[in-house]
């Protein structure tokens, strides 16, 4: 099979290189004028002994060409170098990297490696000595800091996030704390994570974007190109982001120690001592903090409660932990950024691409003319499958195409291209220099430049060796020391890690580290829970192994085309199933459902492919992978089934701190291990709301001026000079596309009805195959999955806009609302469960057996005093309704409210003007009261008089205790609740759930009592009520879960009727009222009702504080009165028994 490395790369896209008219080719023997002079000397002709009469252009292949180009880039000055983490990418740096890679390939393993280094030592019975470092934060305990992050370029993001939560944090960086000059390529979704964590403002995030481009492509030789959008399509400025993070860190009291590095770590029982060495001043001295904030004088050591190792793969701590262990795989990367490309064509990117099959390293260089490091090594090196990445770069932004330009209008003549290959660490594997030799020959062909490197001016050169281990993430080896980022191996073996991998885990890491510091859960075993086993990460390992050109020491090669065939089939299947399958995978997330569907699709399309793949990866790797896939399915099921109630428990404050920490980390492991953390963007439904429509659009030719679908599949042209009919940059259909000419996919011949039937039959075939593989016995579950996949949306869109359109359409005429404590918080009423501020927390001084005892009928009979204090706080008249209550009143006024169910006991629905007939107080309220002994009814005024006089309310007839008709634990809910539930919920055509945790039953079960096709909306500060509904489809059926069990909000889980708004209820109803055109009506109701002013709320808070202070004083007086006199009962005042022991 002819490789495209020998001929023009069948890119399937318009070449990015300049046209012949723009950059006329020079004769091959001419010197390239852009190559800078080496160390001030002219670019000399190679020695005669080296040329042997060959043209100079041929000799400049391989090693000599690599050095020449490196020196040319270096001569422009350090400012053009990548800088930051990793230092300047000079030719000497390349040689050093190759030396390290050679040492890795030839390293001794196991006992042969000898004893590991002792960079970290442990003395758990000792105590740290408080550091005398000037500027170190003062605080409780023996340590100067709560956390020190080693490795600041990426670690400063974690440091800033922890400092923002009030922790004392420092960063140690071996060089100046500055980002690289090159861009980091990420997705806007990942950048948005920094905004949602309050580390960046939206304006700051935009200021960090250097360039933006769309669409992006994945393609493999012999297959069809897959185009999608918004994946790795931003080039952000690392120097700007690092500067912003540093400023935020220092603004919250954090410190930066730069130009110093770790010289050793000693772990004691109560902290960690870090030995620091200076790179800039003999014997220590001062290290500047670098232009932002005050200078920091560093001493020889720092002390901290927790050390976070963010030093990457080369961390000395990681080296100690992985001593004598070879990586299971590596990714070798070479590339560079060059100017001289056609800016009009340089508007799209490749995220993974191949131009040919696996071949011996050096073959491309040999084809281009040989030279040292090229063909001479080709016979000795095993085959390598080369993959490519390419992105427009900001170095060459043209006037009018820079900052402020709308997406799609950026214009740059600079482009970054990477060539990378996966392999193991056998001694015979190639060097980075050898890969560079092939890069020079293959890159121009890949980018469609017939003139080769002519006319290109390289700005930067980049290279690296990224090891991966099957046992990732790395478990901590010591108390109080945790690896994060690339040092932990938390990134997928398919990715390069770095910034994108860190942002995907930053929220989880920040929450976990905050909890660990807060609960002092800093032991080795507890920190291991932070980066727990991740089956998605582990199952990705086999794909890297399958992408290796050779997987055996003897160099045995896979069948020709196997790697490209596997990847082309996978990507075509994923693209055909839409963004919910394709985009998670492209962003390093493996999910059970999409994985199973992709596998089934590929097995159906090419059954003979499986035995070849099994032979290539080997039976041991396959068996290991199946175990991880099984765990992935288990994690998915557990996260859906057990996640919601366990998250409620973890957030309830009922657990001891360290137990709560462990539970939260287990929940994180389920969520991230199953890929449930991945959420598509808000525009994910823009292309199509139908799965079948997506599949049809993905396989059909693009029409002139037709908007791009978010995932479209385009064929490779079968002629080297034929443009791609489906390249989205052309905007028109190629003339030969309709008649099946070169580069065309046959047009859709079926009628729509026939197409739907064919697609349904295909999907049935897929799920039946899955059923056979999983030994289901019959396809009942598969049929259920089929119905779920094809279900249309119940709302125009699953957001407030869709809800408003649904109401305005007249389809919502019997709306039911369910409300909880969150709807009354803005009235000044604390909720129940928030630690520190909730009503349960305010009752702690009564030494209740548990906070909920205040609503226990058994406890009330024993001691009604705590409830009376609570009743005094919540009594009607103390508070006024919120905008949410008035919105429910507005629904009633417009004839759309069927019933308002509420858990609240504050009667604010009545205060807002709702008639009693419209409200169902599931847990009762203050509207009436009865004696618990004789059941005599008493007026609200009677109860109020006793409560506000701090007296116990008693019955005027029998003297028994009187309480408002609030349902206590141990009492039955009102009959009206069950009557209205049975009568109203089946008629409901829109359910609005607001401000409730949905943890108290049977109220929480109401969400599943509405008809199966009824749209449901959750408005809350956090996600609640999620269960094992249709989102898990086949797996839910296997586990016996009935469809509709809880909310399903995520498209990848099959969301079709549940909308989610995360935020305050008042904000949501205000937005919804505006969308409905009811904004003025709502404001009029609020103004007429007179909501409490801030002064009134402050007065209420002060009154509560005074009442609590009086109660504390009374309690102290009672204790003093009950305390026996000093020395009572003893002869010597010792308090012991008379006469001694």
Secondary structure, DSSP 8 states (H G I E B T S, - for coil): ---TTTS----SS---B--TTTS----TTS--TTS--BTTB------HHHHTT--HHHHTSHHHHHHHHHHHHHHT-GGGS--STT----HHHHHHHHHHHHHHHT---GGGG-S---SEEEETTS-------TT----SSS-SEEEEEE-HHHHHHHHHHHHHTT--EEEEESS-S---SSEEEE-HHHHHHHHHTTSS-HHHHHHTEEEE---EEEE-TTSEEEEESSSS-EEEEHHHHHHHHHHHHHHTT-EEEESEEEEEEEEESS-EEEEEEESSSTTS--B---SSS--B---SEEEEEEEEE--GGG-HHHHHHTTT---SEEEEEEEEEEE-B-TTTTT-EEEEE-SS--EETTHHHHHTT--TTTHHHHTTS-EE--EEEEEEEEEEE-TTSSTT--TT---EEEEEEEEEEEE---TTS--HHHHHHHHHHHHHHHTT-TTTTTT-EEEEEEEEEEEE-TT-S---SSTTEEE-GGGGT-S-TTS--HHHHHHHHHHHHHHHHHHHHHHT--SHHHHTTTT---HHHHHTHHHHHHT-SB-STT--B--TTHHHHHHHHHHHHHHHT-HHHHHHHHTT---HHHHHHHHHHHHHH-TTHHHHHHHHH-HHHHHHHHHHHHHHHHHHHHHHHHHHHHHHHHTTT-S-HHHHHHHHHHHHHHHHHTTTT----TTTTSS-S-HHHHHHHHHS---TT----SEEEEE--SSTT---TT-TTT-S--TTTTTT-TT------S-HHHHHHHHHHHHHHHHHHHHHHTT-SSSHHHHHHHHHHT---SSSSSSHHHHHHHHHTT--SSEEEEE-GGGTGGGT---SSSTTTSHHHHTGGG--SSGGGGGBHHHHHH--HHHHHHHHHH-TTSS---HHHHHHHHHHHTT-EEEEEE---S-HHHHTT--GGGEEETTEEEEEEEETTT--EE-HHHHHHHHHTT---B-TTT--BEEEEE--BTS---HHHHHHHHHHGGG-SEEEEES----STTGGGGGGSS-TT-EEEEEESS---B-SSGGGTHHHHHTT--TTSSB---GGGT-SSEEEEES-HHHHHHHHHHHHT-HHHHHHHHHHHT---HHHHHHHHHHHHHHHHHHHHHHHHHHHHHS--TTTT-SSSSSS-TT--
